[in-house]
Amino acid sequence: MTVAPVRRPGPVIRVTGRVIVNDQVELPEVWLADGVIAPEPPGRPADITLDGVALPGLVDVHCHIGLGAEGAVDPGTARAQAIADRDTGVLLIRDAGCPRRPYSTRWMDQDPALPRLIRCGRHLARVKRYIRPLPREVEPDELPAAVEREAKAGDGWVKLVGDWIDRDLAVPDLAPLWPDQALSQAVARAHALGARVTTHVFSREAAAQALRCGVDCLEHGTGLDAGLMAQAVTQGVAVVPTMLQRVNFGDIAASGRARYRVWADHLQRLYEARFSQALELHQAGVLWLVGTDESTQIPHGQYGLELGLLAQAGIPAPAIVAAASYRTRAYLGVPGIEPGASADLVVYPTDPRDGIGVMGRPLAVVLRGTVVAGEAL
């Protein structure tokens, strides 16, 4: 995705100390002028100097801006959600599904104080097979056309619901929503339009189907085993572990055990493996990304907790930092710290690769060349 920086008069900011561009490149300083990364000192003194360790702005690839329990929320609520995320250092969000009516979030693109959004369009699910009223409900023969509509309405991504409880089974359990043919045709339709497809999957069965049918990214991915992880690596499929959502599985299982024992036992097993399976993703070489799934159950502004859970799983801090910042920006096609790019970065008092706890206490959050949050503000 190409994100054109907006040049507007603004302060000159000099960032000194250590500027982490990526795993291979680190700079002693960087200058920000008129909302962009300057290729060289701009010829006028700095209005602000920030000394610390800087990263490209953080990324949340599974977040729902503008979404509430009853569907789309009003613009004021949506703005508060976005600011809560921004103030944690999240300056780029892939919105993983949100209704467009009665409110859209397109107006946010014109507000320089808000993070950048990459929209997936609305969730697509089968009738009565997901949390109503969040998705657009379609049946399998309608899926390719629905994917085309959402691809044209979004920003290069489409979000499908790949599995959910099937109450029509003799013994209700997690089950895939789509036949292989419908899912494969839908993915092919999205790809023909230049869009990528990401899919909500909890179970192994649904994850295997998603890989078989050519999806690009798996949300949650709790059912992936070693074999499927190897397949994801081979196919270049990314996985978003959503640790904050995984910790809810135990409570969700308990709430439905009386009616759906097999389904509840299934969720309980996924809950118990929440940390070990996330670490296995990393160790297997899967391209995993950071996403909070902030929406109806998880309040916005919890990004630091998501990073903490990844660390609790045993994933090394440098890998978490890369996934939270420059690696995921590269995956989404959005520049980080490079000349001419939008001046979006986060400055910390110490190197987060030595301990990610500091990522909950940014010295400065700089969005489009303006300090919008942090202790320096």
C-alpha positions as CSV (number, residue, x, y, z in Angstrom):
1,M,0.0,0.0,0.0
2,T,1.3,3.4,-0.9
3,V,0.8,6.1,1.8
4,A,1.6,9.6,0.5
5,P,3.0,11.8,3.2
6,V,1.3,15.2,3.6
7,R,3.7,18.1,3.7
8,R,2.4,20.9,5.9
9,P,4.3,23.6,7.9
10,G,5.4,22.1,11.1
11,P,8.2,22.1,13.7
12,V,11.7,20.9,12.9
13,I,12.5,18.0,15.2
14,R,15.9,16.5,15.7
15,V,15.9,12.9,17.1
16,T,19.3,11.9,18.5
17,G,20.7,8.9,20.3
18,R,19.8,5.7,18.3
19,V,17.4,5.6,15.4
20,I,16.5,2.0,14.6
21,V,15.5,1.8,11.0
22,N,15.4,-2.1,10.8
23,D,17.4,-5.1,11.8
24,Q,20.4,-4.0,9.8
25,V,20.3,-0.2,9.8
26,E,20.7,2.1,12.8
27,L,21.3,5.9,12.6
28,P,22.8,8.3,15.2
29,E,20.1,10.9,14.4
30,V,17.2,11.9,12.1
31,W,15.6,15.2,11.3
32,L,11.9,15.8,10.8
33,A,10.6,18.8,8.9
34,D,7.2,19.8,7.6
35,G,5.7,16.4,8.4
36,V,8.3,14.2,6.7
37,I,11.6,12.5,7.3
38,A,14.2,15.0,6.0
39,P,17.0,13.6,3.9
40,E,19.5,15.9,5.6
41,P,19.4,18.7,8.2
42,P,16.9,21.3,6.9
43,G,19.0,24.4,7.3
44,R,17.2,25.9,10.2
45,P,17.6,25.0,13.9
46,A,15.5,22.4,15.6
47,D,12.5,23.5,17.4
48,I,12.5,20.3,19.4
49,T,15.3,17.8,20.2
50,L,14.3,14.3,21.3
51,D,17.1,12.2,22.7
52,G,16.5,8.5,23.1
53,V,15.9,5.3,21.0
54,A,13.5,5.8,18.1
55,L,11.5,3.3,16.2
56,P,9.2,3.7,13.2
57,G,5.6,4.1,14.4
58,L,4.1,1.0,15.8
59,V,1.6,-1.1,13.9
60,D,-1.6,-3.0,15.1
61,V,-2.7,-5.3,12.3
62,H,-5.8,-6.5,14.0
63,C,-7.8,-3.7,15.4
64,H,-11.4,-2.5,15.0
65,I,-11.7,1.3,14.8
66,G,-15.3,2.5,14.7
67,L,-16.7,-0.8,15.9
68,G,-18.9,-1.4,19.0
69,A,-21.1,-4.2,20.3
70,E,-24.0,-3.1,18.2
71,G,-22.0,-2.4,15.0
72,A,-20.6,1.0,13.8
73,V,-20.1,3.6,16.5
74,D,-20.5,7.4,16.1
75,P,-17.5,9.5,14.9
76,G,-16.8,10.8,18.4
77,T,-16.4,7.4,19.8
78,A,-14.4,6.2,16.9
79,R,-12.0,9.2,17.3
80,A,-11.6,8.4,21.0
81,Q,-10.7,4.8,20.1
82,A,-8.1,5.9,17.6
83,I,-6.5,8.4,20.0
84,A,-6.3,5.8,22.7
85,D,-4.3,3.6,20.3
86,R,-2.2,6.5,19.0
87,D,-1.1,7.5,22.4
88,T,0.5,4.0,22.9
89,G,2.6,4.7,19.8
90,V,0.4,2.8,17.4
91,L,0.4,5.1,14.3
92,L,-0.6,2.5,11.6
93,I,-3.7,0.3,12.0
94,R,-5.0,-2.4,9.8
95,D,-8.7,-2.2,10.6
96,A,-9.7,-5.9,10.6
97,G,-13.4,-5.5,9.8
98,C,-15.9,-2.7,10.5
99,P,-19.5,-1.9,9.3
100,R,-19.7,1.2,7.1
101,R,-23.3,2.2,8.0
102,P,-24.6,4.3,9.6
103,Y,-21.1,5.6,10.1
104,S,-17.9,5.2,8.1
105,T,-14.4,6.0,9.1
106,R,-13.3,7.5,5.8
107,W,-13.3,11.0,7.4
108,M,-10.4,9.9,9.6
109,D,-8.1,10.0,6.6
110,Q,-8.4,13.8,6.7
111,D,-7.6,14.2,10.4
112,P,-3.8,14.7,10.8
113,A,-4.1,13.9,14.6
114,L,-5.2,10.3,14.0
115,P,-3.3,7.1,13.1
116,R,-3.4,5.9,9.5
117,L,-6.0,3.2,8.7
118,I,-5.8,0.4,6.3
119,R,-9.3,-1.0,6.0
120,C,-10.3,-4.6,5.4
121,G,-13.9,-3.7,4.6
122,R,-16.6,-5.4,6.6
123,H,-16.3,-9.0,8.0
124,L,-17.9,-11.6,5.7
125,A,-19.6,-14.6,7.4
126,R,-22.4,-17.0,6.7
127,V,-25.8,-16.3,8.0
128,K,-26.0,-16.8,11.8
129,R,-22.4,-18.1,11.9
130,Y,-20.8,-15.1,13.6
131,I,-21.4,-12.4,16.2
132,R,-24.4,-10.4,14.8
133,P,-24.7,-7.6,13.7
134,L,-20.9,-7.3,13.0
135,P,-20.5,-9.1,9.7
136,R,-22.1,-8.9,6.2
137,E,-23.9,-12.2,6.1
138,V,-23.7,-14.2,2.8
139,E,-24.0,-17.8,1.7
140,P,-21.2,-19.7,-0.1
141,D,-22.4,-19.0,-3.6
142,E,-22.5,-15.3,-2.8
143,L,-19.0,-15.1,-1.3
144,P,-16.9,-14.3,-4.4
145,A,-19.2,-11.3,-5.3
146,A,-19.2,-10.2,-1.6
147,V,-15.4,-10.3,-1.5
148,E,-15.3,-8.2,-4.7
149,R,-17.5,-5.5,-3.0
150,E,-15.4,-5.4,0.1
151,A,-12.2,-5.4,-1.8
152,K,-13.4,-2.3,-3.6
153,A,-14.6,-0.7,-0.4
154,G,-11.4,-1.4,1.6
155,D,-7.7,-0.6,1.3
156,G,-6.3,-3.7,-0.3
157,W,-7.6,-6.2,2.2
158,V,-10.7,-8.4,2.8
159,K,-11.6,-10.0,6.1
160,L,-13.4,-13.4,6.2
161,V,-14.6,-15.4,9.2
162,G,-13.2,-18.8,8.6
163,D,-14.7,-20.8,11.5
164,W,-17.2,-20.4,14.4
165,I,-19.4,-22.6,16.4
166,D,-21.8,-24.7,14.2
167,R,-24.9,-25.3,16.2
168,D,-26.4,-27.4,13.5
169,L,-23.9,-30.2,14.0
170,A,-25.1,-33.2,16.0
171,V,-22.4,-32.2,18.5
172,P,-21.9,-28.4,18.1
173,D,-18.2,-27.5,17.8
174,L,-15.9,-25.1,15.9
175,A,-16.4,-25.7,12.2
176,P,-15.3,-24.0,8.9
177,L,-18.0,-21.7,7.4
178,W,-17.2,-22.2,3.7
179,P,-16.8,-25.1,1.3
180,D,-13.3,-25.2,-0.3
181,Q,-14.6,-24.3,-3.7
182,A,-16.3,-21.1,-2.5
183,L,-13.3,-20.0,-0.4
184,S,-10.8,-20.7,-3.2
185,Q,-13.0,-18.7,-5.7
186,A,-13.3,-15.8,-3.3
187,V,-9.6,-15.6,-2.6
188,A,-8.9,-15.8,-6.4
189,R,-11.4,-12.9,-6.9
190,A,-9.7,-10.8,-4.3
191,H,-6.2,-11.5,-5.8
192,A,-7.5,-10.6,-9.2
193,L,-8.5,-7.2,-7.8
194,G,-5.1,-6.7,-6.2
195,A,-6.4,-7.3,-2.7
196,R,-5.2,-9.7,0.0
197,V,-7.4,-11.9,2.2
198,T,-7.1,-12.4,5.9
199,T,-9.2,-15.0,7.7
200,H,-10.4,-15.5,11.3
201,V,-9.5,-19.1,12.3
202,F,-9.4,-20.7,15.7
203,S,-9.4,-24.5,14.8
204,R,-6.9,-26.6,13.1
205,E,-9.4,-27.6,10.5
206,A,-10.2,-24.1,9.5
207,A,-6.5,-23.1,9.4
208,A,-5.7,-26.0,7.2
209,Q,-8.6,-25.0,4.8
210,A,-7.4,-21.4,4.7
211,L,-3.9,-22.5,3.7
212,R,-5.2,-24.9,1.2
213,C,-7.4,-22.3,-0.4
214,G,-4.6,-19.7,-0.7
215,V,-5.4,-17.0,1.9
216,D,-2.7,-14.5,2.7
217,C,-3.0,-14.1,6.5
218,L,-4.5,-15.9,9.4
219,E,-6.1,-14.1,12.4
220,H,-5.7,-15.8,15.8
221,G,-4.4,-19.1,14.2
222,T,-4.7,-20.9,17.5
223,G,-5.1,-24.3,15.9
224,L,-1.9,-24.3,13.8
225,D,0.3,-27.3,14.6
226,A,3.9,-27.9,13.5
227,G,2.9,-29.2,10.1
228,L,0.6,-26.3,9.3
229,M,3.2,-23.8,10.6
230,A,5.7,-25.3,8.1
231,Q,3.1,-24.9,5.4
232,A,2.5,-21.3,6.4
233,V,6.2,-20.6,6.1
234,T,6.4,-22.3,2.7
235,Q,3.4,-20.3,1.4
236,G,4.5,-17.0,3.0
237,V,1.3,-16.7,5.0
238,A,1.4,-14.4,8.0
239,V,-0.2,-15.1,11.4
240,V,-1.6,-12.7,13.9
241,P,-1.6,-14.4,17.4
242,T,-3.9,-11.8,19.1
243,M,-2.7,-12.7,22.6
244,L,-5.2,-10.4,24.3
245,Q,-8.1,-12.4,22.7
246,R,-6.5,-15.7,23.5
247,V,-6.6,-15.0,27.2
248,N,-10.4,-14.7,26.9
249,F,-10.8,-18.2,25.6
250,G,-11.0,-19.7,29.1
251,D,-13.9,-17.5,30.1
252,I,-15.7,-18.0,26.8
253,A,-15.4,-21.8,27.2
254,A,-16.8,-21.7,30.7
255,S,-19.7,-19.5,29.7
256,G,-20.9,-22.0,27.1
257,R,-19.9,-25.3,28.7
258,A,-23.4,-26.2,29.9
259,R,-24.9,-26.1,26.4
260,Y,-21.9,-26.9,24.1
261,R,-19.5,-29.2,26.0
262,V,-17.4,-30.3,23.1
263,W,-17.0,-26.8,21.7
264,A,-16.1,-25.5,25.2
265,D,-13.5,-28.3,25.7
266,H,-12.0,-27.3,22.3
267,L,-11.7,-23.7,23.3
268,Q,-10.3,-24.7,26.7
269,R,-7.5,-26.6,25.0
270,L,-6.7,-23.7,22.8
271,Y,-6.6,-21.4,25.9
272,E,-4.2,-23.7,27.7
273,A,-1.8,-23.7,24.7
274,R,-2.0,-20.0,24.2
275,F,1.6,-19.2,25.2
276,S,3.4,-22.4,24.0
277,Q,1.7,-22.2,20.6
278,A,2.6,-18.6,20.1
279,L,6.3,-19.4,20.9
280,E,6.1,-22.3,18.5
281,L,5.0,-19.9,15.7
282,H,8.1,-17.8,16.3
283,Q,10.4,-20.8,16.5
284,A,9.0,-22.3,13.3
285,G,9.9,-19.1,11.4
286,V,6.3,-18.1,10.7
287,L,5.9,-14.4,9.8
288,W,3.8,-13.4,12.8
289,L,2.5,-9.9,13.3
290,V,1.2,-7.9,16.3
291,G,-2.6,-7.4,16.6
292,T,-4.7,-6.7,19.7
293,D,-8.2,-7.4,18.4
294,E,-9.3,-4.3,20.3
295,S,-13.1,-4.0,19.6
296,T,-16.2,-5.0,21.6
297,Q,-14.5,-7.0,24.4
298,I,-11.0,-5.6,24.5
299,P,-10.7,-1.8,25.2
300,H,-8.5,0.3,23.0
301,G,-5.1,1.4,24.2
302,Q,-4.0,-2.1,25.3
303,Y,-1.1,-2.5,22.9
304,G,1.5,-2.6,25.6
305,L,-0.3,-5.5,27.2
306,E,-0.3,-7.4,23.9
307,L,3.5,-7.0,23.7
308,G,3.8,-8.1,27.3
309,L,1.9,-11.3,26.6
310,L,4.1,-12.1,23.6
311,A,7.1,-11.7,25.9
312,Q,5.4,-13.9,28.5
313,A,5.2,-16.6,25.8
314,G,9.0,-16.5,25.6
315,I,9.4,-14.6,22.4
316,P,12.6,-12.5,22.5
317,A,12.3,-8.7,22.8
318,P,14.1,-7.9,19.5
319,A,11.6,-10.1,17.6
320,I,8.7,-8.4,19.3
321,V,10.1,-5.0,18.5
322,A,10.6,-5.9,14.8
323,A,7.0,-7.3,14.6
324,A,5.6,-4.2,16.3
325,S,7.3,-1.8,14.0
326,Y,9.5,-1.9,10.9
327,R,8.9,-5.6,9.9
328,T,5.1,-5.2,9.8
329,R,5.3,-1.9,8.0
330,A,7.3,-3.6,5.3
331,Y,4.7,-6.4,5.1
332,L,2.0,-3.8,4.7
333,G,4.0,-1.8,2.2
334,V,4.1,1.4,4.3
335,P,7.5,3.2,4.7
336,G,9.1,3.5,8.1
337,I,12.1,5.8,8.7
338,E,13.4,6.8,5.3
339,P,13.9,10.2,3.5
340,G,10.6,11.6,2.3
341,A,8.4,9.3,4.3
342,S,5.8,10.6,6.8
343,A,7.5,11.5,10.1
344,D,5.8,8.8,12.2
345,L,8.0,7.4,14.9
346,V,8.1,6.6,18.6
347,V,11.0,7.6,20.9
348,Y,11.8,5.7,24.1
349,P,14.2,6.5,26.9
350,T,16.0,3.1,26.6
351,D,16.3,0.5,23.9
352,P,13.1,-1.7,23.9
353,R,15.1,-4.6,22.5
354,D,16.7,-4.8,25.9
355,G,13.3,-5.0,27.6
356,I,9.9,-4.3,26.0
357,G,8.4,-2.9,29.3
358,V,9.7,0.5,28.2
359,M,7.3,0.4,25.2
360,G,4.5,1.2,27.6
361,R,6.2,4.5,28.5
362,P,7.2,6.3,25.3
363,L,9.2,9.5,25.6
364,A,7.5,10.9,22.5
365,V,5.0,9.8,20.0
366,V,5.5,11.7,16.7
367,L,2.8,11.6,14.1
368,R,3.2,13.5,10.8
369,G,6.0,15.5,12.3
370,T,4.1,16.6,15.4
371,V,4.6,15.3,19.0
372,V,1.2,14.1,19.9
373,A,1.8,12.0,23.1
374,G,4.5,10.9,25.5
375,E,6.4,12.3,28.4
376,A,8.1,14.9,26.2
377,L,4.8,16.5,25.3
